[in-house]
Amino acid sequence: DHNPNLNIGTTFSCSYIEAYRDREKDHKAAKRVDCLVNRLFLELSLGYGYPFEELPFLKRVDKFYKPEDDQLLAFEFDFIGIQNYTRELVKNAWWIPYLQATNIKAEKRNLPTTEMGWEIYPEGLFQLLKKYDAYPGVKNILVTENGAAFPDHLINGQVKDEKRQQYLQQYMGAVLKARNQGINVNGYFVWSFTDNFEWAEGYHPRFGLVYIDYKTQQRIIKNSGLWYRDFLQTPETPKKAMQRSSVQHSNFFKP
């Protein structure tokens, strides 16, 4: 039975993609990467089929594909989730199989990053929200993951993680900007509530609003967690916090 009070959706890990240089080859490389990272799985689930034109190597599956598969793959989601942390600048790279593209790391471009080496670029989240909202089949968008790892130090019972707080202010500011422009984004989830085991990096990077002493298992709310609590509980705080987050990159994030 259908319950109208329940919502079913899916979520996509995505990055805002741009060309490294204003060259035709780099723009084409960026288009290929964007298609693979941001379009392929979404468009399949909306019934648009495979993007064979942009990604010719996908034609290998064409012999298994039937015309009616487009509609069989389509699903009417109640929401689409976005997991976003950074943007990627890519350039043409003929030696890379299939995509012929490579990412130019933010550190090489002398731009501010998190401990993961990911560029801090809240405008990228705004652009992705705008991109996904343009699909007719997308009715509702949630930011299901966004957050940052920074070196956290427990000193005198406190974790002063101002960089994380400012990161969250800036990225939530991008979400507010999208809402103010009529984009149908209706939720935001911080990654993560506590420090955790990252599937590729283990326990070293700390994303949490709550610090975990892995030796004692003690939990300490970081300053960013205290700020986020107040942000959620105080009616006037969100508007003021978003106003403060209108600048994409402050001096706080100088590399």
N, C-alpha and C positions, 0 to 999 in steps of 0.2 A: 504494500500500500504506500501511496505517496503522502509524505508528511511535509506540508508547506513550511513548517517551522524549522526544518533541518536543511542544511546547506551542504552540497557536495562540490568539491573543486579539486584542483591540482595545483602544483607549484613548479616553477621553472627557475633554475639557476641561470642567471643572465648577467652580461656585462655590456656597458655601452661601448660600442666599437667606432673608432674613427681612424682615418688614414694618417699615417705618420707624417707624410709630406703631401703637398698639393701636386701630386703626379698621377697620371692616369693609371699606371700599374698599381700604385698604392691604393687608390680609390677602389679599383677592382678587387684587390686583395681584401680590403676592409669589407667590401660587400659580400665576399665569399665567407669570411669569418662570421660576420653578422648573421648570415643565412644559417650557418651551422649552429651557432651559439644561441641565437635569439629567435629564429623563425622556424626551424625545421620541426621541432616537436610540437610547438604551439599550432602551426598551420595544419599539421597532420590531424591533431585532435579537434580542429575546427572544420575538418572536411575539405581542406584545400588541396590535399594531395602532396606528393613530393616535389620540391623545387628543383626539378631536373635541369632546368636551364641554367640556374646559378651554380649548381653543384653537379656537373656532368658525371662525376664518378658514382653518383647514386643510380645511374642508369643500369648498373649491375643488378639491381633488384627489379628492374622493369619487367623482366620475363616472368617474374612471380606475381606481378601486380595486375589486378583486374579492374576494369572501369568502375565497377560498383564498390570497390574497396574504399574509395573516398568517403562515401556516405556511411559505410560500415564502421570506419574508424572515427567518425565524428561523434562528439559527445557534447550535450548541452550542459556546460558547467554553470553552477550558481556563482562561482567566483574563480578567478585566476590569481594564483600567488606568484610573487616575484621575490627571488632571493638575489640581492645585489649588494656588492661591497666596493666595487671599483669600476674603472673604465680601462680599456686596452687600446693602445695605439699600435697599428700594425702596418707593415710594409711588405711589398712583394718579395718573395724568397723562392726562386725557382727550384732550389734543392730540397724544399720541404714537400714530401709526398702529398698528393691530392689537393691540399689547400694552396700550396705555393705562397704561403704567408707566414710571417713570424711577428711576435709581439716585442715591442721595444719597451723594456722595463722602465718604470718611473724613476728609479735611482739614476739611470743613465741620462735621463732628461732633467735631473736635478730638481725633482718635484717632491713635495711632502708625501710621505707614505706611513702606513701603519707598520707594526713589527713584522707583518707578513710580507712586506715589500709591495703592498698594494697602494696605488695612488689614491689619495683622498680627493674625491671629485663628486660632491653632492649633485652637481648639475647633471651628471650622468644618470642618476636615479630619476630625476625629473624627466629627462629625455626618454628613458625607457617607459615610464608611466604614460607619457604622451603617445609613444609608439604603440604600446599594447592597447591603449584605449581606442585607437583608431580602427581596430578590428571589429567589424559588425557583430561577431559572435561573442565578444567579451562584454559581459554585463556588469561585472563588479571586480575590482582589483584590490588585493591585499598585499602589503609588503610583509611577507612571511619571514624574511630574515634580513637583518641589517645590523652591523655592529663592527667593532674594531678590537684588535689585539694590540696592546702596548705593554712595555715592561712595567710591571706592577711590583711595588715594594711595600711590605708591611712594616711600618715604623711607628712605634709607640701606640699600637693598636689601631692605626689608621692606614688606609690606602688612598693617597692623594693622586687621583687619576684625572686631572683636569683635561688632558688631551681627549680622553674618551668622552667626557661630558660635552666638550665643544664639538666633537665629531657628531654625537647624537643630535645636538642642537642644529647643526648644519644640515644633516640629512633629513631630520624631521621638518626643517624649514623647506626643503625641496618638496616634501610631501604636501605641506600646506600650500606651497606655490601651485602645485598641480591641482589641488582642490579648488583654489581660488580661480583657476582658469577653466573650471568646469569638468576636469577629468574625474572620472568616477572611481576614485580610490577611497576606501572606507575602513582601512585598518593598517596598523603598523606594529610589528613585533621585533623587539630587540634580541639580537643574538649576542650574548646569551644571559640567562638568569644567573647561572653560576659558572665559574671556571670549569672546564670539562676536558674530556679526552677528544682531541681533534683527530679525525679518522686518518689523516695523512701525516700529522706532525706530533701526535701524542699529547703529553701534558704541558709542553713548554709554552705555547702561545696561550695567553689568558684573555678570553673574550668576555668574561662574566661581569655582571654588576655586583656580584658577591664573590669575594676572595675566598679560596679554599687553601688552607694549610694542609698539604697532602700528607705530611707526617703525622699531624695530630687530628686531622679531619675537622678542625675548627673552621667555622664560617664567619667571615667578617664582611659586613656591607661596605663596599667601596664608596668613596665620596660621590661617584657618578650614580651609584644606586640610591644614595640618600637624596641626591638632586632629582632623580627620576621619580622617586616616591612623591616628593613635594610637587613635582611637575604634574603628576596625575591627580593629586588630592586637592590642589589649590585652583579654584576656577579661573583666576586671572593669570596664573602662571603660564599656561600654554601660549597665549597671545604674545606676552612679553618675551618669552623664550624664543619664539619663532621670529620675532622682530630682530632679536639679537643675532639670529642665525642667517641673516640675509646675505652676508658676505661669504663667498664660497671658500676662500682661503685667507685666513688671518695670519698675522706674524707668528701666532702660536705654533703653526705647523711648518715653519721654515725648516728645511732638512738640515 
